């Protein structure tokens, strides 16, 4: 077995999910994530955890959803009982076709997800972590050769997470103390209020309220957004290519938008509900192991020298206890490159210029 | 998709497991049983059942068991809760290597199984059915080409089960009414008591107390076995080739044995415990879709013109309520060909000669 697969498994089990002896672990395995699953099973065995493997196949989901009449039972007892009794939920993405469910209607998908909201909430109540095994289909989506993609993915995943967490803590401190963020770049001059909000140091570990591997971003929940922003990183959203999105905000809401490509999708998203017109997240990518866009949000939004903004739902972890932030049925991330002609200010002080943080400068 | 895969799924869901709307179904998927799993998911969706897919991989089991220290937690809560809340448990066998767990020690395996006895009992309390997807590794084990093996497997699986159940009911009636069975063949003259025992008409459906697809046998729990038997169908037991087994019984117990090949394994089995010296099952194969041995007990023991005897544990379904039959940690089937020079008698009346039943004759 490729030694990197074994290291990936150990980072996932030990750093990310903090698995201990006797933890009841659900391991969701994508059809092409088998090799990673074998390495994770070995690591779980070494730790004395209890393993149940589930099968996360888009083709099975598609077949089931299309055949069903759409009137789904709420929270089936067997699956609910499984997640209620799980301590840890590890999801190993990796199918044979990233478009495996492309012909399932949005309505059918929503009905299924809504019927399973308690299962989802219980799963999010475990020490859950999502990762992917680098597969050929993900390489294809990234427009990369398979071995090239493997190198890319492991560069992103096999970081010195402890040291990155320390670095990101400096940004978190700046955001936690600040009241207003301003982002200035080509086609962008945007201000957001962040007073009273708590930034998450997303260091790929449940110990940091972080549930993605790779991670490597600091994010918070902004409000009262004003100005305009150009989000230039190309991505696929709802099966459509989206590129060069421009959003204009007044009193916290999108008042105008256009896009070089995929403007219809942006319009659709904004029309979802009131919350979809407001930002739920300001995220700052700090994973410098990610050096290019691969049309996979798990990686793209963590890329160093990028900032992302999400239309829609805010994360509770960013809000004071008991306060609920922007609510919406959607959470759609859009990304902008800040490596050139860019600066990020907190309360008027520049904290990042052209991708380099001031605390990095001072360390040099 | 091969239409036979779809038919297999429908037989499994409708005939075998009797799935109804809102049933909570666990679908255990072998790594190479993906295509059958997709067809089963579609059928379950059509029936309005609730699907949770688990991943049944020998390689994952091997990695986990070898890495673990062997001191397993008893009945982990998440897996126990899953099976406790399941109505139906469908197991789709089909890996890439039938020897995937060959280097896991017997001790480690036993410790794992013993720690999970309540999970097993709960699973056996559902409407459970085991089947296999014809894979390349099963073709290899059968010494057959892949497409040849597919034809073989579907001939066995896609029967007219209703009509076979009616045919087998005639044999069940003869055994239920009888007190003593005698099997006479080359190297065989064996008598067994079956008074008060109930034969199972194993018609590949939970409605018939039958949990294998394919099935197609009638079996009961004999006692007081006397005489000798030669079991000439070659098979692999515990990784060893076994062939030409001869057992001699007195007062229900094996008093002598030998084998052309694999005698050591037979000795090992007989030494397991007291129950392993006695028969737990007399089974009569009636699936004429199975026309050759493929070294897979799921198929071999159901083959038409064969009789099998199991050393060890008897099935409760054959015994009067509250009565427990032969008990043992093992249940090992051995098979004999009765297509020539053979007869089967119940209370002195011949019921089968050279594989043909008297009730078949009278119908001709």
Interface residues (C-beta under 8 A of the other chain):
Chain A: X22 X24 X25 X26 X27 X29 X31 X34 X37 X38 X39 X41 X42 X43 X44 X45 X46 X48 X50 X51 X52 X53 X54 X55 X56 X57 X59 X60 X61 X63 X64 X65 X66 X67 X68 X69 X71 X73 X76 X77 X78 X79 X80 X81 X82 X83 X84 X85 X86 X87
Chain B: X22 X24 X25 X26 X27 X29 X31 X34 X37 X38 X39 X41 X42 X43 X44 X45 X46 X48 X50 X51 X52 X53 X54 X55 X56 X57 X59 X60 X61 X63 X64 X65 X66 X67 X68 X69 X71 X73 X76 X77 X78 X79 X80 X81 X82 X83 X84 X85 X86 X87
